Amino acid sequence: MIPIISTVPIQQLASGDCLSIQVYKFIGANPGKKTYLQANLHGAEIVGNAVIHQLIEFLISINDTQLNGEIWLVPVCNPISTNQRTHYFSTGRYNPSDGKDWNRIFWDYEKECEDLEDFAKSHINLEVDAIQNEYFKRIKTIFDKLLEKLNSPSGAPFNERYRYQLQSLCLDADYVIDIHSSSNQAIDYLYGFHRREESAKYFLLEHEILLNEYDGDAFDEAFLKPWLALENQLETLGKPIVFDKESWTLELGSGMQMNPESVEKGVQGIKNYLAQKDILSIPDFPLPQTASHKVTFVSKSTLKKYYAPRGGMIQSRVKLGASIEAGERLYQIISFNKEELPKLIDVCAENAGLVFDISTNHAVNEGEYVLSVM
């Protein structure tokens, strides 16, 4: 199966050069759902590009009759952040122009939908597909108006132009997968949403951070929050519905690294998910272990980040992926204070949990990030 390849320009530079992203569209012979995948929204988080490359090679190898619907893949979806460097180290988590996190800029229809209750009441007696179609029309109508501002004489900041390009690619999707990794070092896990817990096991990862609370306009949130809001409103009115809309962030391994194990997990999990959703009809998938696979769900609000109480050098830190008990030592800081002998400071766990993310740098200033426990 040969993809349709398109190039989307996103920014012309002062030099006259133009930055762009490539979209690989695989269209199946059979009608079905649309799946959108992207990678490398943050500069150091490159592993998703290897995942998408392997998925492209796989999709090229199958027949179009084995694909129901369509799959759009966008590697290196943020060339600005990908190319950002300090010495030899990738940074690229924040827009250098305004300091905003690249994954906290996206447009969220839920914040602008002031008449959600009226919409739910006036459409409550329709079939699910009809409600979904009418609601999407409202989302798209408001989204299309964003282009008027971009094309106005006063223009708009680049982050608004950039988000419009990315979101226009996935606005009509049914399933969205945003592939990240830690900017530091981390285990493989995923972020997911309420009422989608059953689908989480299709990715065959062991841990999911459940997003019951939202801390910003992240890409996965901006796509799914309007649908979650409508579900909640309909449930309040006595008509519980779960729309066939899902959004996921896969966190695969560590920043600036192409960990082969993380890539393999990502590729296998995504293929398994797409087969389970009847997007792919391929031999051996869904994998037989899917039904019995167990996922540990952790609420995002319960995550605990640890920051250095003093400046110094970290030693004796627990290993990534370690299970720890309350009161157990997490790490030591060798603190040099210029006035007396160096001190060793023990930092112990406030609660039991799993160490899922650790800093790359073992030298810390006071208040800098060291590790996270779920």
C-alpha positions as a printed NumPy array, in Angstrom:
array([[  0.   ,   0.   ,   0.   ],
       [  1.484,   3.335,  -1.065],
       [  0.749,   6.414,   1.075],
       [ -0.285,   9.821,  -0.103],
       [  2.537,  12.128,   0.997],
       [  1.849,  15.804,   1.532],
       [  4.02 ,  18.633,   2.809],
       [  2.528,  21.242,   5.121],
       [  4.496,  24.518,   5.452],
       [  4.432,  25.879,   8.993],
       [  6.86 ,  28.814,   9.123],
       [  8.902,  30.95 ,   6.792],
       [ 12.143,  32.1  ,   8.404],
       [ 13.821,  35.47 ,   8.073],
       [ 16.406,  33.825,   5.81 ],
       [ 13.678,  32.873,   3.36 ],
       [ 13.857,  29.168,   4.244],
       [ 10.596,  27.423,   5.044],
       [  9.99 ,  24.867,   7.792],
       [  7.42 ,  22.205,   7.034],
       [  6.07 ,  18.861,   8.205],
       [  5.272,  15.754,   6.183],
       [  2.033,  13.812,   6.419],
       [  1.791,  10.183,   5.317],
       [ -1.814,   9.197,   4.583],
       [ -2.694,   5.529,   4.192],
       [ -6.211,   5.092,   2.808],
       [ -7.792,   1.654,   3.079],
       [ -9.996,  -0.061,   0.525],
       [-12.74 ,  -0.327,   3.11 ],
       [-14.515,   2.568,   4.855],
       [-13.844,   3.026,   8.54 ],
       [-12.419,   5.273,  11.231],
       [ -9.605,   7.814,  10.944],
       [ -6.517,   7.425,  13.141],
       [ -3.998,  10.248,  13.545],
       [ -0.473,   9.715,  14.936],
       [  2.262,  12.261,  15.49 ],
       [  5.688,  12.339,  17.149],
       [  8.369,  14.732,  18.393],
       [  6.233,  17.63 ,  19.594],
       [  8.994,  18.235,  22.176],
       [ 12.505,  18.51 ,  20.771],
       [ 14.333,  15.912,  22.863],
       [ 11.562,  13.318,  22.537],
       [ 12.609,  11.619,  19.326],
       [ 11.729,   7.949,  19.868],
       [  8.284,   8.346,  18.281],
       [  9.915,   9.073,  14.942],
       [ 11.383,   5.556,  14.905],
       [  7.961,   4.155,  15.845],
       [  6.286,   6.023,  12.985],
       [  9.029,   4.975,  10.549],
       [  8.444,   1.309,  11.375],
       [  4.686,   1.774,  11.096],
       [  5.123,   3.346,   7.648],
       [  7.278,   0.41 ,   6.525],
       [  4.697,  -2.022,   7.879],
       [  1.751,  -0.286,   6.22 ],
       [  3.606,  -0.21 ,   2.896],
       [  3.983,  -3.995,   3.16 ],
       [  0.257,  -4.78 ,   3.516],
       [ -2.628,  -4.689,   1.068],
       [ -5.121,  -1.821,   1.157],
       [ -7.894,  -4.362,   1.841],
       [ -6.272,  -4.943,   5.255],
       [ -6.919,  -1.337,   6.266],
       [-10.389,  -0.164,   7.212],
       [-10.549,   3.614,   7.151],
       [ -7.375,   5.662,   7.121],
       [ -4.219,   6.272,   9.116],
       [ -2.363,   9.592,   9.043],
       [  1.202,   9.685,  10.382],
       [  3.231,  12.824,  11.115],
       [  6.842,  12.317,  12.252],
       [  8.94 ,  15.272,  13.439],
       [  5.746,  17.276,  13.876],
       [  7.65 ,  20.216,  15.411],
       [ 10.875,  20.911,  13.456],
       [ 11.5  ,  24.077,  15.464],
       [ 11.798,  22.213,  18.752],
       [ 13.558,  19.228,  17.163],
       [ 16.343,  21.439,  15.837],
       [ 16.757,  23.457,  19.037],
       [ 20.114,  22.89 ,  20.74 ],
       [ 22.168,  24.014,  23.722],
       [ 25.707,  22.826,  22.983],
       [ 25.042,  19.242,  21.807],
       [ 21.934,  18.716,  23.916],
       [ 18.389,  18.856,  22.584],
       [ 16.079,  21.131,  24.516],
       [ 12.996,  22.154,  22.605],
       [ 10.374,  21.743,  25.306],
       [  9.488,  25.431,  25.271],
       [  8.92 ,  27.893,  22.473],
       [ 11.988,  30.187,  22.618],
       [  9.872,  33.141,  21.471],
       [  7.309,  33.147,  24.293],
       [  8.482,  30.522,  26.793],
       [  5.343,  28.389,  26.452],
       [  5.429,  24.598,  26.598],
       [  4.836,  23.365,  23.049],
       [  2.261,  20.933,  24.439],
       [  0.225,  23.552,  26.294],
       [ -0.859,  25.748,  23.394],
       [ -3.738,  23.909,  21.727],
       [ -7.238,  25.192,  21.038],
       [ -9.951,  23.63 ,  23.184],
       [-13.558,  23.923,  21.97 ],
       [-14.898,  22.989,  25.396],
       [-13.782,  26.367,  26.764],
       [-15.812,  28.207,  24.126],
       [-18.967,  26.075,  24.153],
       [-21.228,  28.131,  26.409],
       [-24.495,  26.418,  25.389],
       [-23.48 ,  22.78 ,  25.907],
       [-26.509,  22.04 ,  28.088],
       [-28.887,  23.473,  25.481],
       [-27.21 ,  21.417,  22.747],
       [-27.468,  18.235,  24.823],
       [-31.15 ,  18.828,  25.609],
       [-32.082,  19.573,  22.002],
       [-30.269,  16.496,  20.634],
       [-30.804,  13.974,  23.413],
       [-33.405,  11.961,  21.513],
       [-31.24 ,  11.48 ,  18.418],
       [-29.176,   8.382,  17.68 ],
       [-25.568,   8.444,  18.884],
       [-24.115,   8.903,  15.387],
       [-26.449,  11.826,  14.711],
       [-25.479,  13.554,  17.973],
       [-21.805,  13.029,  17.155],
       [-22.173,  14.435,  13.631],
       [-24.049,  17.534,  14.782],
       [-21.576,  18.206,  17.587],
       [-18.608,  17.864,  15.244],
       [-20.198,  20.397,  12.868],
       [-20.264,  22.899,  15.743],
       [-16.631,  22.207,  16.624],
       [-15.5  ,  22.625,  13.019],
       [-17.504,  25.816,  12.488],
       [-15.76 ,  27.519,  15.408],
       [-12.366,  26.043,  14.481],
       [-12.641,  27.336,  10.909],
       [-13.116,  30.862,  12.246],
       [ -9.604,  30.72 ,  13.693],
       [ -8.288,  31.009,  10.155],
       [ -9.864,  34.456,   9.828],
       [ -7.592,  35.785,  12.564],
       [ -4.53 ,  34.128,  11.052],
       [ -5.25 ,  35.767,   7.699],
       [ -6.168,  39.18 ,   9.123],
       [ -3.851,  42.194,   8.613],
       [ -2.861,  42.077,  12.298],
       [ -1.933,  38.416,  12.027],
       [ -1.38 ,  36.097,  15.01 ],
       [  1.512,  34.764,  17.095],
       [  3.315,  31.782,  15.632],
       [  2.053,  29.369,  18.289],
       [ -1.516,  30.032,  17.094],
       [ -0.524,  29.462,  13.47 ],
       [  1.323,  26.268,  14.337],
       [ -1.432,  24.767,  16.453],
       [ -3.966,  25.484,  13.71 ],
       [ -1.917,  23.455,  11.231],
       [ -1.559,  20.448,  13.553],
       [ -5.129,  20.453,  14.811],
       [ -6.548,  20.821,  11.316],
       [ -4.96 ,  17.453,  10.508],
       [ -6.655,  15.606,  13.362],
       [ -9.871,  17.521,  14.025],
       [-12.032,  14.925,  12.213],
       [-10.12 ,  11.902,  13.547],
       [-11.667,   9.211,  15.708],
       [ -8.465,   8.101,  17.426],
       [ -5.482,  10.342,  18.188],
       [ -2.093,   9.042,  19.357],
       [  0.564,  11.573,  20.347],
       [  3.937,   9.853,  20.873],
       [  6.238,  11.396,  23.46 ],
       [  9.031,  10.278,  25.752],
       [ 10.458,  11.784,  28.886],
       [ 12.733,  14.742,  28.311],
       [ 14.774,  13.026,  31.049],
       [ 14.789,   9.23 ,  31.564],
       [ 11.62 ,   7.214,  32.122],
       [  9.82 ,   3.905,  31.883],
       [  7.251,   3.261,  29.145],
       [  3.676,   4.245,  30.031],
       [  0.703,   6.151,  28.669],
       [ -1.727,   8.934,  29.515],
       [ -5.428,   8.244,  29.091],
       [ -8.892,   9.494,  29.958],
       [-11.996,   8.567,  31.898],
       [-14.291,   5.924,  30.347],
       [-11.498,   4.741,  28.009],
       [ -9.79 ,   2.436,  30.507],
       [-10.718,  -0.751,  28.638],
       [ -8.899,   0.431,  25.516],
       [ -5.737,   1.186,  27.496],
       [ -4.785,  -2.478,  27.706],
       [ -4.647,  -2.714,  23.905],
       [ -1.309,  -0.862,  23.99 ],
       [  0.092,  -3.615,  26.237],
       [  1.856,  -1.154,  28.545],
       [  1.786,  -1.748,  32.28 ],
       [  1.   ,   1.724,  33.6  ],
       [ -1.432,   4.498,  32.682],
       [ -1.678,   7.951,  34.214],
       [ -5.378,   8.74 ,  34.256],
       [ -6.218,  12.341,  33.382],
       [ -9.176,  13.198,  35.59 ],
       [ -7.815,  16.719,  36.007],
       [ -6.304,  18.869,  33.278],
       [ -3.373,  21.221,  33.788],
       [ -3.213,  22.811,  30.369],
       [ -4.218,  22.714,  26.734],
       [ -2.252,  19.619,  25.78 ],
       [ -2.745,  18.031,  22.368],
       [ -4.545,  14.928,  23.657],
       [ -6.711,  16.995,  26.015],
       [ -7.733,  19.531,  23.383],
       [ -8.942,  16.754,  21.086],
       [-10.971,  14.764,  23.611],
       [-12.148,  17.268,  26.24 ],
       [-15.115,  18.538,  24.156],
       [-16.373,  14.969,  23.741],
       [-15.901,  14.195,  27.43 ],
       [-17.811,  17.36 ,  28.321],
       [-20.733,  16.336,  26.11 ],
       [-20.721,  12.828,  27.584],
       [-20.878,  14.286,  31.084],
       [-23.729,  16.603,  30.129],
       [-25.768,  13.82 ,  28.518],
       [-25.19 ,  11.589,  31.528],
       [-26.511,  14.356,  33.786],
       [-29.637,  14.43 ,  31.631],
       [-30.1  ,  10.686,  31.987],
       [-28.576,   9.485,  28.696],
       [-25.131,   7.951,  29.33 ],
       [-23.149,   7.756,  26.079],
       [-19.507,   7.007,  25.334],
       [-18.591,   8.314,  21.891],
       [-16.136,   6.286,  19.834],
       [-13.504,   8.989,  20.239],
       [-10.192,   8.32 ,  21.976],
       [ -7.003,  10.228,  22.569],
       [ -3.732,   8.893,  23.965],
       [ -0.254,  10.096,  24.784],
       [  2.328,   7.311,  24.679],
       [  5.416,   8.003,  26.782],
       [  8.15 ,   5.776,  25.402],
       [ 11.499,   5.856,  27.15 ],
       [ 13.995,   8.677,  27.484],
       [ 14.864,  11.95 ,  25.805],
       [ 17.504,  12.155,  23.052],
       [ 17.529,   8.355,  22.782],
       [ 16.184,   5.751,  20.366],
       [ 15.738,   2.952,  22.884],
       [ 15.054,  -0.197,  20.776],
       [ 12.89 ,  -1.753,  23.509],
       [ 10.712,   1.352,  23.764],
       [ 10.391,   1.513,  19.974],
       [  9.391,  -2.155,  19.836],
       [  6.793,  -1.698,  22.581],
       [  5.382,   1.34 ,  20.817],
       [  5.082,  -0.341,  17.419],
       [  3.569,  -3.54 ,  18.822],
       [  1.144,  -1.664,  21.063],
       [ -0.084,   0.634,  18.307],
       [ -0.559,  -2.249,  15.851],
       [ -2.437,  -4.165,  18.513],
       [ -4.617,  -1.136,  19.311],
       [ -5.448,  -0.56 ,  15.641],
       [ -6.276,  -4.24 ,  15.15 ],
       [ -8.489,  -4.245,  18.236],
       [-10.284,  -1.165,  16.876],
       [-10.805,  -2.954,  13.541],
       [ -8.652,  -0.44 ,  11.687],
       [ -6.165,  -3.157,  10.732],
       [ -7.084,  -6.67 ,   9.636],
       [ -3.73 ,  -8.432,   9.895],
       [ -2.539, -11.932,  10.874],
       [ -1.789, -12.628,  14.567],
       [ -3.424,  -9.384,  15.752],
       [ -4.994,  -8.563,  18.126],
       [ -2.449, -10.449,  20.217],
       [ -3.913, -13.205,  22.391],
       [ -2.525, -11.733,  25.628],
       [ -4.611,  -8.585,  25.158],
       [ -7.688,  -9.901,  26.963],
       [ -5.771, -10.775,  30.124],
       [ -3.375,  -7.833,  30.098],
       [ -3.447,  -5.804,  33.31 ],
       [ -2.883,  -2.068,  33.462],
       [ -2.146,  -0.209,  36.679],
       [ -4.096,   3.065,  36.646],
       [ -2.702,   6.02 ,  38.572],
       [ -4.469,   9.356,  38.902],
       [ -2.348,  12.265,  37.696],
       [ -3.171,  14.162,  40.875],
       [ -1.378,  11.52 ,  42.971],
       [  1.98 ,  11.771,  41.177],
       [  4.794,  13.067,  43.349],
       [  7.73 ,  15.044,  41.972],
       [ 10.863,  15.481,  44.09 ],
       [ 13.022,  18.595,  43.879],
       [ 16.477,  19.094,  45.353],
       [ 16.343,  20.666,  48.876],
       [ 19.934,  21.899,  48.4  ],
       [ 22.323,  22.315,  45.539],
       [ 24.955,  19.653,  44.961],
       [ 25.663,  16.314,  43.338],
       [ 23.234,  13.387,  43.375],
       [ 24.483,   9.959,  44.365],
       [ 22.986,   6.632,  45.524],
       [ 19.763,   7.35 ,  43.654],
       [ 17.244,   4.518,  43.367],
       [ 17.023,   2.919,  39.951],
       [ 14.443,   3.853,  37.366],
       [ 11.467,   1.514,  37.69 ],
       [ 12.175,   0.684,  41.341],
       [  9.285,   0.107,  43.748],
       [  9.902,   2.057,  46.948],
       [  8.322,   2.225,  50.401],
       [  7.454,   5.289,  52.458],
       [ 10.547,   6.447,  54.341],
       [ 12.956,   4.653,  52.01 ],
       [ 15.916,   6.709,  50.829],
       [ 15.483,   7.919,  47.262],
       [ 18.851,   9.608,  46.813],
       [ 21.643,  11.535,  48.5  ],
       [ 22.982,  14.99 ,  47.74 ],
       [ 26.655,  15.832,  48.263],
       [ 26.288,  19.455,  49.299],
       [ 29.294,  21.781,  49.07 ],
       [ 28.69 ,  24.914,  51.111],
       [ 31.974,  26.907,  50.923],
       [ 32.129,  27.336,  54.708],
       [ 32.544,  23.854,  56.214],
       [ 32.998,  20.252,  55.261],
       [ 30.661,  18.851,  52.586],
       [ 27.425,  17.36 ,  53.868],
       [ 25.507,  14.286,  52.783],
       [ 21.753,  14.931,  52.643],
       [ 19.399,  11.959,  52.499],
       [ 16.083,  12.46 ,  50.693],
       [ 13.444,   9.851,  51.566],
       [ 10.137,   8.913,  50.001],
       [  7.009,  10.528,  51.406],
       [  4.844,   7.653,  50.122],
       [  5.246,   4.219,  48.571],
       [  5.193,   3.969,  44.795],
       [  7.096,   3.372,  41.567],
       [  9.947,   5.576,  40.36 ],
       [  8.925,   6.25 ,  36.762],
       [ 10.958,   9.303,  35.736],
       [ 14.423,  10.546,  36.753],
       [ 16.578,  13.516,  35.805],
       [ 19.456,  13.053,  33.388],
       [ 21.817,  15.485,  35.142],
       [ 23.26 ,  14.368,  38.487],
       [ 24.272,  17.93 ,  39.332],
       [ 21.392,  20.011,  40.72 ],
       [ 20.794,  23.51 ,  41.919],
       [ 18.463,  23.953,  44.873],
       [ 14.863,  23.456,  43.722],
       [ 15.694,  21.571,  40.533],
       [ 13.892,  18.397,  39.491],
       [ 15.322,  15.016,  40.537],
       [ 12.674,  12.288,  40.053],
       [  8.971,  11.375,  40.017],
       [  7.019,   8.624,  41.774],
       [  3.649,   7.179,  40.746]])
